[in-house]
Amino acid sequence: MKKLLAIVFAFVAFTAYSQEVEISKTDIPNKDDYKKAKTELKAAEELYLMGRGGYRRALDHYLEVHRLVPNNALLNYKIGNCYLYSIQKPKCLEYYEKAFKVNPGIAPDIILVMARGYHLTMQLDKAIEYYKKYMNSLAPKDLQAKQMMIKKYIEECEYGKELAKNPIRVFIDNAGGSINTSYPEYNAIISTDESVMMFTSRREDTYGGGTDPQDNLYFEDIYLSYNDGKEWGLAKNVGKPLNTSDHDATVGLSPDGQKLFVFNGKTMGGEILVSDLKGTEWTKPDDGPMKKFISTEYKESSASFSFDGKTMYFVSDREGGYGGLDIYTSRWDEKKERWDMPQNMGAAICTPYDEEGVFMHPDGRTLYFSSRGHQTMGGYDIFSTTLGDDGIWGDPVNLGYPLNTPDDDVFFVINASGKRGYFSSVRDDGFGDYDIYRVTFRGPEKPPVLQNEDNLLAQVAPVSEVVIEDAVEIKTTRLTILKGTIKDGITLQALPATIEIVDNEKNEVVSISSSNSSTGKYLVSLPSGKNYGIAVKSEGYLFHSENFEIPAATNYQEITKDIMLYKMDVGTKIVLKNIFFDYAKATLRPTSFAELDRLLKLLNDFPTMRIEISGHTDNQGSLTTNEKLSLNRAKAVVDYLIGKGIAASRLESAGYAFKQPIASNDTEDGRQQNRRVEFKVLSK
């Protein structure tokens, strides 16, 4: 992750390494200033020879010399090179232009690096002009080696011009002083409901207080901030065990905020580890599930979980890819309790250039990532791709300008609604280094209401004709977030519980997650287009069920539902919300089987328990008809359980029609709640 912070344009083998900047006493008449300049210059030149790792440190020394000798061509050129490899790349241009003005032949690549400066400052026509000038100046051998690279830069400028013509409607705001400092902050990750942010910083309160000798910056640490619904709270170092005396960085967070990917720099040049949130404490990061297939001798950087936790998306430069860093997927192996053999996402996503910063949205079908390939306007650009109903990923789409720029744009995450995201950038309103920014997507612009009003003379009043244009459709995320707190129904004490989500149509478990063991809080993601059965279980308690049938066209919504669990005391009643019958009949639908099997397991786990199964209806129709229907539906459930091996002596059936309502029968919602099947504990 430390290396990713210093993403650079690896396109120039600078030809001026062996040349030293020369200054004389005639340049600086003052003796003390001259002596100081020579000292600063010596330090700068030594650091400059170290290459990229030394540029940042050399810059401060060069700038001290430049203050005294502003018109030295080679000095300006080297300062430009240092800026080009810094976090403030656009500043390179003013120094390159000065070097060129003083001496147009100062370096063989001066035209190229000036083109880069124009590119970075969005002077795209001028950048194209200088790229072509440089290409035309090359000898045939050099042209053959560099032609593809230069053409790529020209294509980036041309595409950047198109993007700039149609900027996307966004607000881009600094995340503020509670998150950002004068030190680098980057790679923010958020929970699905945007209540928790974790990010990486290299600030002075790093755990252990150490610095990296390669760049003299503090080691990376992980920081945490909570959102109170209005603003982010003051970020704090999470300390042990996530942070160590080496580099520790954020990589990915599960949608429910309970599982974390982290990067640790101690072994093999760094590897991805996994940590779980137990109450308020994170477990020590472990590479157990990552061994064999994920954490290798190759570079693995960013990663993201799917909404169900069964698929991991990660970046690696392992052999067999399309070139450089590629995006891979790995499935969770339940039996072996580890991540399985990764699969490259293929040529639709991966390019001969690098891909980075992968993030899978909890809607289960939208993937965000950064790439130097595809159609970019320079460096890494942020893209999205959507998984089609046929299981094939669509062509990546550039998110547009000004979110994307000619510089590197990476480490992008977005909230569940798809309306607000976070990324790292260096901008004029920043705190001095990489800062975390919030981007708010405003959607396409609604055309103005066109009013064609003709006031015509009339005997009584003017006659007005108004023509109103159709509104613009704004696409939103097809996702439902269900969240709340799980508690004991009597004491109201928070409970640790498992939340099992089932696709009722397929009778298939979609995902299993957990509530926080200290707070009882839970959060699950339900992509649109399924009939979900949700079972909440905690040891010593009867399970609780919910049903959510979410049509495919359902847009983003958040549902807050606190769930009460009850112990298995005699007389306790539980509504089975995922039991379905044909209309006005007692025929069980297949979508009921998952719920029935949960009840079956409960009876098998407690072999002495006796229960009553009762059917209930609304008040539509006669009492006689509803009594018969409710009893037959209860018997259908009993017959299913007997057919699965439960002794008939443990089961009783009853039909109460509409005699025991749990809601008003005056509304359709109330009548729907009253149409139900319950079980009641008769004895333990």
For each residue, the residues with C-beta under 8 A, 3 or more apart:
1: 4 5 187 200 220 247 249 250 251 263 265 270 301
2: 5 6 212 220 247 249 265
3: 6
4: 1 7 187 301 356 410 411
5: 1 2 184 186 202 434
6: 2 3 52 85 215
7: 4 379 380 408 410
8: 52 84 85
9: 12 84 116 379
10:
11: 112 116 149 153
12: 9 109 112 113
13:
14: 17 81 107 109
15: 107 108 109
16: 19 74 77 78 81 106 107
17: 14 48 49
18:
19: 16 74
20: 45
21: 41 44 45 65 72 74 75 78
22: 74
23: 27 28 34 37 38 41 65 69 72 75
24: 27 28
25: 28 29 34
26: 29
27: 23 24 34 68 69 72
28: 23 24 25 33 34 37 68 69
29: 25 26 34
30: 33 34
31: 34 35
32: 35 36
33: 28 30 36 37 68
34: 23 25 27 28 29 30 31 37 38
35: 31 32 38 39
36: 32 33 39 40 64 68
37: 23 28 33 34 40 41 64 65 68 69
38: 23 34 35 41 42
39: 35 36 42 43
40: 36 37 43 44 61 62 64 65
41: 21 23 37 38 44 45 61 62 65
42: 38 39 45 46
43: 39 40 46 47 58 61
44: 21 40 41 47 48 58 59 61 62 65 78
45: 20 21 41 42 48 49 58
46: 42 43 49 50 54
47: 43 44 50 54 55 57 58 61
48: 17 44 45 54 55 58 62 78 82
49: 17 45 46 54
50: 46 47 53 54 58
51: 54 55
52: 6 8 55 85
53: 50 56 214 215
54: 46 47 48 49 50 51 57 58
55: 47 48 51 52 58 59 81 82 85 86
56: 53 59 82 85 86 215
57: 47 54 60 61 215 216
58: 43 44 45 47 48 50 54 55 61 62 78 82
59: 44 55 56 62 63 79 82 83 86
60: 57 63 64
61: 40 41 43 44 47 57 58 64 65
62: 40 41 44 48 58 59 65 66 75 78 79 82
63: 59 60 66 67 79
64: 36 37 40 60 61 67 68
65: 21 23 37 40 41 44 61 62 68 69 75
66: 62 63 69 70 72 75 76 79
67: 63 64 70
68: 27 28 33 36 37 64 65
69: 23 27 28 37 65 66 72 75
70: 66 67 98
71: 76 98 102
72: 21 23 27 66 69 75 76 102
73: 76 77 98 99 102 103 106
74: 16 19 21 22 77 78 99 103 106
75: 21 23 62 65 66 69 72 78 79
76: 66 71 72 73 79 80 95 96 98 99 102
77: 16 73 74 80 81 95 96 99 106 107 110 113
78: 16 21 44 48 58 62 74 75 81 82
79: 59 62 63 66 75 76 82 83 95
80: 76 77 83 84 92 93 95 96 99 113 117
81: 14 16 55 77 78 84 85 92 113
82: 48 55 56 58 59 62 78 79 85 86
83: 59 79 80 86 88 89 90 91 92 95
84: 8 9 80 81 89 92 113 116 117
85: 6 8 52 55 56 81 82 89
86: 55 56 59 82 83 89 91
87: 184 426 433 434
88: 83 91 426
89: 83 84 85 86 92 120 407
90: 83 93 117 120 121 407
91: 83 86 88 94 95
92: 80 81 83 84 89 95 96 113 116 117 120
93: 80 90 96 97 114 117 118 120 121
94: 91 97 98
95: 76 77 79 80 83 91 92 98 99
96: 76 77 80 92 93 99 100 110 113 114 117
97: 93 94 100 101 114 117
98: 70 71 73 76 94 95 101 102
99: 73 74 76 77 80 95 96 102 103 106 107 110
100: 96 97 103 104 106 110 114
101: 97 98 104
102: 71 72 73 76 98 99 106
103: 73 74 99 100 106
104: 100 101 110
105: 110
106: 16 73 74 77 99 100 102 103 110
107: 14 15 16 77 99 110 113
108: 15
109: 12 14 15 112 113 134
110: 77 96 99 100 104 105 106 107 113 114
111: 114 115 130 133 134 137
112: 11 12 109 115 116 130 131 134 150
113: 12 77 80 81 84 92 96 107 109 110 116 117
114: 93 96 97 100 110 111 117 118 130
115: 111 112 118 119 127 130 131 133 134 153
116: 9 11 84 92 112 113 119 120 127 153
117: 80 84 90 92 93 96 97 113 114 120 121
118: 93 114 115 121 123 124 126 127 130
119: 115 116 123 124 127 153 156 157 378 406
120: 89 90 92 93 116 117 378 406 407
121: 90 93 117 118 406
122: 160 164 405 406
123: 118 119 126 127
124: 118 119 127 128 157 158 160 161 164
125: 128 129 157 161
126: 118 123 129 130
127: 115 116 118 119 123 124 130 131 153 157
128: 124 125 131 132 154 157 158
129: 125 126 132 133
130: 111 112 114 115 118 126 127 133 134
131: 112 115 127 128 134 135 150 153 154 157
132: 128 129 135 136 154
133: 111 115 129 130 136 137
134: 109 111 112 115 130 131 137 138 150
135: 131 132 138 143 146 147 150
136: 132 133
137: 111 133 134
138: 134 135 142 143 146
139: 142 143
140: 143 144
141: 144 145
142: 138 139 145 146
143: 135 138 139 140 146 147
144: 140 141 147
145: 141 142
146: 135 138 142 143 149 150
147: 135 143 144 150 151
148: 151 152
149: 11 146 152 153
150: 112 131 134 135 146 147 153 154
151: 147 148 154 155
152: 148 149 155 156
153: 11 115 116 119 127 131 149 150 156 157 378
154: 128 131 132 150 151 157 158
155: 151 152 158 159 375
156: 119 152 153 159 160 376 377 378 406
157: 119 124 125 127 128 131 153 154 160 161 377 378
158: 124 128 154 155 161 162
159: 155 156 162 163 375 376 377 398
160: 122 124 156 157 163 164 377 378 401 406
161: 124 125 157 158 164 165
162: 158 159 165 166
163: 159 160 166 167 377 398 400 401 404
164: 122 124 160 161 167 401
165: 161 162
166: 162 163 400
167: 163 164 400 401 402
168: 399 400 401 402 403 441
169: 441 442 443 444 445
170: 402 403 439 440 441 442
171: 439 440 442
172: 402 403 427 437 438 439 440
173: 437 438 439 440
174: 180 427 429 430 431 435 436 437 438
175: 178 179 180 188 232 422 435 436 437 438
176: 179 180 231 232
177: 180 181 431
178: 175 225 231 232 233 234 235
179: 175 176 185 188 197 199 225 232 235 435 436
180: 174 175 176 177 185 430 431 435 436
181: 177 185 201 203 431 432
182: 431 432 433
183: 201 202 203 204 217 218 432 433
184: 5 87 201 202 217 433 434
185: 179 180 181 188 199 200 201 203 223 424 433 434 435 436
186: 5 199 200 201 411 424 434 436
187: 1 4 199 200 249 250 251 302 411 424
188: 175 179 185 197 198 199 250 411 413 422 423 424 436
189: 197 198 199 250 251 252 253 413
190: 194 196 197 198 253 413 415 422
191: 194 195 196 253 255 256 257 523
192: 255 256 257 362 415 416 481 523 525
193: 415 416 481 483 523 558
194: 190 191 197 227 415 416 420
195: 191 226 227 257
196: 190 191 224 225 226 227 253 257
197: 179 188 189 190 194 224 225 226 227 232 235 422
198: 188 189 190 222 223 224 225 238 250 253 260
199: 179 185 186 187 188 189 222 223 225 235 250 436
200: 1 185 186 187 220 221 222 223 249 250
201: 181 183 184 185 186 220 221 223 235
202: 5 183 184 206 217 218 219 220 221
203: 181 183 185 206 218 221
204: 183 209 218
205: 221 237
206: 202 203 209 210 218 219 220 221 237 243
207: 219 221 237 239 240 243 244 245 248
208: 219 244 245
209: 204 206 218
210: 206 218 219 245 246
211: 216 217 218 219
212: 2 215 216 217 218 219 247
213: 216
214: 53
215: 6 53 56 57 212
216: 57 211 212 213
217: 183 184 202 211 212
218: 183 202 203 204 206 209 210 211 212 221
219: 202 206 207 208 210 211 212 245 246 247 248 265
220: 1 2 200 201 202 206 247 248 249 265
221: 200 201 202 203 205 206 207 218 237 238 243 248
222: 198 199 200 237 238 242 243 248 249 250 262
223: 185 198 199 200 201 235 236 237 238
224: 196 197 198 235 236 238
225: 178 179 196 197 198 199 232 233 234 235 236
226: 195 196 197 232 233
227: 194 195 196 197 230 231 232 233
228: 231 233
229:
230: 227
231: 176 178 227 228
232: 175 176 178 179 197 225 226 227 235
233: 178 225 226 227 228
234: 178 225
235: 178 179 197 199 201 223 224 225 232
236: 223 224 225
237: 205 206 207 221 222 223 243
238: 198 221 222 223 224 242 243 282
239: 207 242 243
240: 207 243 244
241: 244 275 282 283 284 285
242: 222 238 239 248 260 262 275 282 285
243: 206 207 221 222 237 238 239 240 248
244: 207 208 240 241 248 264 266
245: 207 208 210 219
246: 210 219 264 265 266
247: 1 2 212 219 220 263 264 265 270
248: 207 219 220 221 222 242 243 244 262 263 264 265
249: 1 2 187 200 220 222 262 263 265
250: 1 187 188 189 198 199 200 222 253 260 261 262 263
251: 1 187 189 260 261 262 263 272 301 302 303
252: 189 260 261 302 303 304 305 359
253: 189 190 191 196 198 250 257 259 260 261 305
254: 257 258 259 260 305 309
255: 191 192 305 307 362 416 523 524 525
256: 191 192 259 513 514 522 523 524 525
257: 191 192 195 196 253 254 277 523
258: 254 276 277 513 514 516
259: 253 254 256 274 275 276 277 305 309
260: 198 242 250 251 252 253 254 274 275 276 277 282 285
261: 250 251 252 253 272 273 274 303 304 305
262: 222 242 248 249 250 251 272 273 274 275 285
263: 1 247 248 249 250 251 270 271 272 273 301
264: 244 246 247 248 267 270 271 273 285
265: 1 2 219 220 246 247 248 249 269 270
266: 244 246 270
267: 264 270 271
268: 271 295 297
269: 265 299
270: 1 247 263 264 265 266 267 299
271: 263 264 267 268 287 290 295 300
272: 251 261 262 263 287 290 294 295 300 301 303 314
273: 261 262 263 264 285 286 287 290 295
274: 259 260 261 262 285 286 287 288 289 290
275: 241 242 259 260 262 282 283 284 285 286
276: 258 259 260 282 283
277: 257 258 259 260 280 281 282 283 516
278: 281 282 283 517
279: 516 517 518 519
280: 277 518
281: 277 278
282: 238 241 242 260 275 276 277 278 285
283: 241 275 276 277 278 286
284: 241 275
285: 241 242 260 262 264 273 274 275 282
286: 273 274 275 283 289
287: 271 272 273 274 290 291 295
288: 274 291 338
289: 274 286 294 337 338 339
290: 271 272 273 274 287 293 294 295 338 339
291: 287 288 294 295 338
292: 338
293: 290 296 330 338 339 340 341 342
294: 272 289 290 291 300 312 314 330 339 342
295: 268 271 272 273 287 290 291 300
296: 293 300 316 318
297: 268
298: 316 317 318 319
299: 269 270 316 317 325
300: 271 272 294 295 296 303 314 315 316
301: 1 4 251 263 272 314 315 316 325 356
302: 187 251 252 314 315 356 357 358 359 411
303: 251 252 261 272 300 312 313 314 315 358
304: 252 261 312 313 314 358 359 360
305: 252 253 254 255 259 261 309 311 312 313 360
306: 309 310 311 312 313 360 364
307: 255 360 362 363 364 511 525 527
308: 311 364 501 510 511
309: 254 259 305 306 332 511 512 513
310: 306 331 332 511
311: 305 306 308 329 330 331 332 360
312: 294 303 304 305 306 329 330 331 332 339
313: 303 304 305 306 327 328 329 345 358 360 367
314: 272 294 300 301 302 303 304 327 328 330 342 358
315: 300 301 302 303 325 326 327 328 355 356 357 358
316: 296 298 299 300 301 321 325 326 328 342
317: 298 299 321 324 325 326
318: 296 298 321 326 328 342
319: 298
320: 344
321: 316 317 318 324 325 326 344 350
322: 326 344 347 350 351 352
323: 326 351 352 353
324: 317 321 352 353 354 355 372
325: 299 301 315 316 317 321 354 355 356
326: 315 316 317 318 321 322 323 344 345 350 355
327: 313 314 315 344 345 349 350 355 358 369
328: 313 314 315 316 318 342 343 344 345
329: 311 312 313 342 343 345
330: 293 294 311 312 314 339 340 341 342 343
331: 310 311 312 339 340
332: 309 310 311 312 338 339 340
333: 336 337 338 339 340
334: 337
335:
336: 333 340
337: 289 333 334
338: 288 289 290 291 292 293 332 333
339: 289 290 293 294 312 330 331 332 333 342
340: 293 330 331 332 333 336
341: 293 330
342: 293 294 314 316 318 328 329 330 339
343: 328 329 330
344: 320 321 322 326 327 328 350
345: 313 326 327 328 329 348 349 350 393
346: 349 350 393
347: 322 350 351
348: 345 385 392 393 394 395 396
349: 327 345 346 355 367 369 385 393 396
350: 321 322 326 327 344 345 346 347 355 373
351: 322 323 347 355 371 372 373 374
352: 322 323 324 373
353: 323 324 371 372 373
354: 324 325 371 372 373 380
355: 315 324 325 326 327 349 350 351 358 369 370 371 372 373
356: 4 301 302 315 325 369 370 371 380 410
357: 302 315 368 369 370 380 382 410 411 412
358: 302 303 304 313 314 315 327 355 367 368 369
359: 252 302 304 367 368 369 412 413 414
360: 304 305 306 307 311 313 364 366 367 368
361: 364 365 366 367 368 414 416 418 477 479
362: 192 255 307 416 479 481 525 527
363: 307 366 416 418 477 478 479 525 527 528
364: 306 307 308 360 361 387 525 527
365: 361 386 387 478 527
366: 360 361 363 384 385 386 387 418 477
367: 313 349 358 359 360 361 384 385 386 387 393
368: 357 358 359 360 361 382 383 384 412 413 414
369: 327 349 355 356 357 358 359 382 383 385 396
370: 355 356 357 380 381 382 383 408 409 410 411 412
371: 351 353 354 355 356 374 376 380 381 383 396
372: 324 351 353 354 355 376 379 380 381
373: 350 351 352 353 354 355 376
374: 351 371 381 383 396 398
375: 155 159 381 398
376: 156 159 371 372 373 379 380 381 398 404
377: 156 157 159 160 163 381 398 401 404 405 406
378: 119 120 153 156 157 160 381 405 406 407
379: 7 9 372 376 405 406 407 408 409
380: 7 354 356 357 370 371 372 376 408 409 410
381: 370 371 372 374 375 376 377 378 398 399 404 409
382: 357 368 369 370 398 399 403 404 409 410 412 423
383: 368 369 370 371 374 396 397 398 399
384: 366 367 368 396 397 399
385: 348 349 366 367 369 393 394 395 396 397
386: 365 366 367 393 394
387: 364 365 366 367 391 392 393 394
388: 391 392 393 394
389:
390:
391: 387 388
392: 348 387 388
393: 345 346 348 349 367 385 386 387 388
394: 348 385 386 387 388 397
395: 348 385
396: 348 349 369 371 374 383 384 385
397: 383 384 385 394
398: 159 163 374 375 376 377 381 382 383 404
399: 168 381 382 383 384 403 404 412
400: 163 166 167 168 403 404
401: 160 163 164 167 168 377 404 405
402: 167 168 170 172 405
403: 168 170 172 382 399 400 409 423 439
404: 163 376 377 381 382 398 399 400 401 409
405: 122 377 378 379 401 402 409 425
406: 119 120 121 122 156 160 377 378 379
407: 89 90 120 378 379 426
408: 7 370 379 380
409: 370 379 380 381 382 403 404 405 412 423 425
410: 4 7 356 357 370 380 382 423 424
411: 4 186 187 188 302 357 370 423 424
412: 357 359 368 370 382 399 409 421 422 423
413: 188 189 190 359 368 421 422 423
414: 359 361 368 418 420 421 422
415: 190 192 193 194 418 419 420 421
416: 192 193 194 255 361 362 363 477 479 481 525 556 558
417: 420 476 477 479 556
418: 361 363 366 414 415 441 476 477 556
419: 415 440 441 476
420: 194 414 415 417 438 439 440 441
421: 412 413 414 415 438 439 441
422: 175 188 190 197 412 413 414 436 437 438 439
423: 188 382 403 409 410 411 412 413 436 437 439
424: 185 186 187 188 410 411 434 435 436 437
425: 405 409 430 434 435 437
426: 87 88 407 430 433 434 435
427: 172 174 430 435 437
428:
429: 174
430: 174 180 425 426 427 433 434 435
431: 174 177 180 181 182 435
432: 181 182 183
433: 87 182 183 184 185 426 430
434: 5 87 184 185 186 424 425 426 430
435: 174 175 179 180 185 424 425 426 427 430 431
436: 174 175 179 180 185 186 188 199 422 423 424
437: 172 173 174 175 422 423 424 425 427
438: 172 173 174 175 420 421 422
439: 170 171 172 173 403 420 421 422 423
440: 170 171 172 173 419 420
441: 168 169 170 418 419 420 421
442: 169 170 171 445
443: 169 472 474 475
444: 169 472 474
445: 169 442 472
446: 471 472
447: 450 469 472
448: 469
449: 468 469
450: 447 467 468 469
451: 466 467 468
452: 465 466 467
453: 464 465 466
454: 463 464 465
455: 462 463 464
456: 462 463
457: 462
458: 461 462 463
459:
460:
461: 458
462: 455 456 457 458
463: 454 455 456 458
464: 453 454 455
465: 452 453 454
466: 451 452 453
467: 450 451 452
468: 449 450 451
469: 447 448 449 450
470:
471: 446
472: 443 444 445 446 447
473:
474: 443 444
475: 443
476: 417 418 419 555 556
477: 361 363 366 416 417 418 555 556
478: 363 365 527 528 529 552 553 554 555 556
479: 361 362 363 416 417 525 526 527 528 556
480: 525 526 527 528 548 550 554 556 557 558 559
481: 192 193 362 416 523 524 525 526 556 557 558 559
482: 523 524 526 534 548 559 561
483: 193 521 522 523 524 558 559 560 561
484: 521 522 560 561 562 563
485: 494 515 519 520 521 522 562 563
486: 494 495 497 515 520 521 522 536 538 562 563 565
487: 491 492 493 494 495 520 562 563 564 565
488: 491 492 493 495 541 564 565 566 567
489: 492 564 565 566
490: 566 567
491: 487 488
492: 487 488 489
493: 487 488
494: 485 486 487 515 516 518 519 520 521
495: 486 487 488 515 520 538 541 565
496: 514 515 516 517 520 538
497: 486 514 515 520 522 536 537 538 541 563 565
498: 512 513 514 515 536 537 538
499: 512 513 514 515 522 524 534 535 536
500: 509 511 512 534 535 536 537
501: 308 509 510 511 512 513 524 526 532 533 534
502: 507 508 509 510 532 533 534 535 578 594
503: 506 507 508 509 510 530 531 532 533
504: 507 530 531 532 533 547 578 580 591 592 594
505: 530 531 590 591
506: 503
507: 502 503 504 590 591 593 594
508: 502 503
509: 500 501 502 503 512
510: 308 501 502 503 530 532
511: 307 308 309 310 500 501 524
512: 309 498 499 500 501 509
513: 256 258 309 498 499 501 522 523 524
514: 256 258 496 497 498 499 517 522
515: 485 486 494 495 496 497 498 499 519 520 521 522
516: 258 277 279 494 496 519 520 521 522
517: 278 279 496 514
518: 279 280 494
519: 279 485 494 515 516
520: 485 486 487 494 495 496 497 515 516
521: 483 484 485 486 494 515 516
522: 256 483 484 485 486 497 499 513 514 515 516 563
523: 191 192 193 255 256 257 481 482 483 513
524: 255 256 481 482 483 499 501 511 513 534
525: 192 255 256 307 362 363 364 416 479 480 481
526: 479 480 481 482 501 530 532 548 550
527: 307 362 363 364 365 478 479 480 530 550
528: 363 478 479 480 550 551 552 553 554 555
529: 478 550 551 552 554
530: 503 504 505 510 526 527 549 550
531: 503 504 505 547 548 549 550 591
532: 501 502 503 504 510 526 547 548 549 550
533: 501 502 503 504 545 546 547 577 578 591 594 595
534: 482 499 500 501 502 524 545 546 547 548
535: 499 500 502 543 544 545 595 598
536: 486 497 498 499 500 543 544 545 546 563 565
537: 497 498 500 541 543
538: 486 495 496 497 498 541 565
539:
540: 567 568
541: 488 495 497 537 538 565 566 567 568
542: 565 566 567 568 572 574 602 681
543: 535 536 537 565 574 598 602
544: 535 536 563 564 565 574
545: 533 534 535 536 574 575 576 577 578 595 598
546: 533 534 536 561 563 577 578
547: 504 531 532 533 534 577 578
548: 480 482 526 531 532 534 559
549: 530 531 532
550: 480 526 527 528 529 530 531 532 554
551: 528 529 554
552: 478 528 529
553: 478 528
554: 478 480 528 529 550 551 557
555: 476 477 478 528
556: 416 417 418 476 477 478 479 480 481
557: 480 481 554
558: 193 416 480 481 483
559: 480 481 482 483 548
560: 483 484
561: 482 483 484 546
562: 484 485 486 487
563: 484 485 486 487 497 522 536 544 546
564: 487 488 489 544
565: 486 487 488 489 495 497 536 538 541 542 543 544
566: 488 489 490 541 542 569 572 574
567: 488 490 540 541 542 572
568: 540 541 542 572 606 609 681 684
569: 566 572 681 684
570: 681 682 683 684
571: 680 681
572: 542 566 567 568 569 680 681
573: 678 679 680
574: 542 543 544 545 566 678 679 680
575: 545 662 676 677 678
576: 545 579 595 599 637 676 677 678 679
577: 533 545 546 547 595 676
578: 502 504 533 545 546 547 591 592 594 595
579: 576 588 592 595 596 637 676 677
580: 504 588 589 591 592
581: 585 586 587 588 589 592 633 636
582: 585 587 589
583:
584: 629
585: 581 582 629
586: 581 629 632 633 635 636
587: 581 582 636
588: 579 580 581 592 593 596 636 637 640
589: 580 581 582 592
590: 505 507 593
591: 504 505 507 531 533 578 580 594
592: 504 578 579 580 581 588 589 595 596
593: 507 588 590 596 597
594: 502 504 507 533 578 591 597 598
595: 533 535 545 576 577 578 579 592 598 599
596: 579 588 592 593 599 600 637 640 641
597: 593 594 600 601
598: 535 543 545 594 595 601 602
599: 576 595 596 602 603 637 641 679
600: 596 597 603 604 641 644 646
601: 597 598 604 605
602: 542 543 598 599 605 606 609
603: 599 600 606 607 609 611 641 646 650
604: 600 601 607 646
605: 601 602
606: 568 602 603 609 684
607: 603 604
608: 683 684
609: 568 602 603 606 650 681 683 684
610: 649 650 651 652 681 682 683
611: 603 650 651 652 679 680 681 682
612: 651 652 653 654 679 680 682
613: 634 637 638 651 652 653 654 677 678 679
614: 630 634 653 654 655 656 660 677 678 679 680
615: 629 630 631 632 633 634 653 654 655 656 676 677
616: 630 656 657 658 660 661 662 674 675 676 677 678
617: 620 621 626 629 630 657 658 674 675
618: 658 661 665 670 671 672 674 675
619: 626 658 661 665 671 674
620: 617 665 671
621: 617 625 626
622: 625 626
623: 626 627 657 658
624: 627 628
625: 621 622 628 629
626: 617 619 621 622 623 629 630 655 657 658
627: 623 624 630 631 655 656 657
628: 624 625 631 632 655
629: 584 585 586 615 617 625 626 632 633 655 657
630: 614 615 616 617 626 627 633 634 655 656 657
631: 615 627 628 634 635 653 654 655
632: 586 615 628 629 635 636 655
633: 581 586 615 629 630 636 637 655 677
634: 613 614 615 630 631 637 638 653 654 655 677
635: 586 631 632 638 639 653
636: 581 586 587 588 632 633 639 640
637: 576 579 588 596 599 613 633 634 640 641 653 677
638: 613 634 635 641 642 648 651 652 653
639: 635 636 642 643
640: 588 596 636 637 643 644
641: 596 599 600 603 637 638 644 646 651
642: 638 639 645 646 647 648 651
643: 639 640
644: 600 640 641
645: 642
646: 600 603 604 641 642 650 651
647: 642 650 651
648: 638 642 651
649: 610
650: 603 609 610 611 646 647
651: 610 611 612 613 638 641 642 646 647 648
652: 610 611 612 613 638 682
653: 612 613 614 615 631 634 635 637 638
654: 612 613 614 615 631 634
655: 614 615 626 627 628 629 630 631 632 633 634
656: 614 615 616 627 630 659 660
657: 616 617 623 626 627 629 630
658: 616 617 618 619 623 626 661 665 674
659: 656
660: 614 616 656
661: 616 618 619 658 664 665 670 674
662: 575 616 673 674 676
663: 667 669 670 671 673 674
664: 661 667 670
665: 618 619 620 658 661 670 671 674
666: 670
667: 663 664 670 671
668: 671 672
669: 663 672 673
670: 618 661 663 664 665 666 667 673 674
671: 618 619 620 663 665 667 668 674 675
672: 618 668 669 675
673: 662 663 669 670 676
674: 616 617 618 619 658 661 662 663 665 670 671
675: 616 617 618 671 672
676: 575 576 577 579 615 616 662 673
677: 575 576 579 613 614 615 616 633 634 637
678: 573 574 575 576 613 614 616
679: 573 574 576 599 611 612 613 614
680: 571 572 573 574 611 612 614
681: 542 568 569 570 571 572 609 610 611 684
682: 570 610 611 612 652
683: 570 608 609 610
684: 568 569 570 606 608 609 681
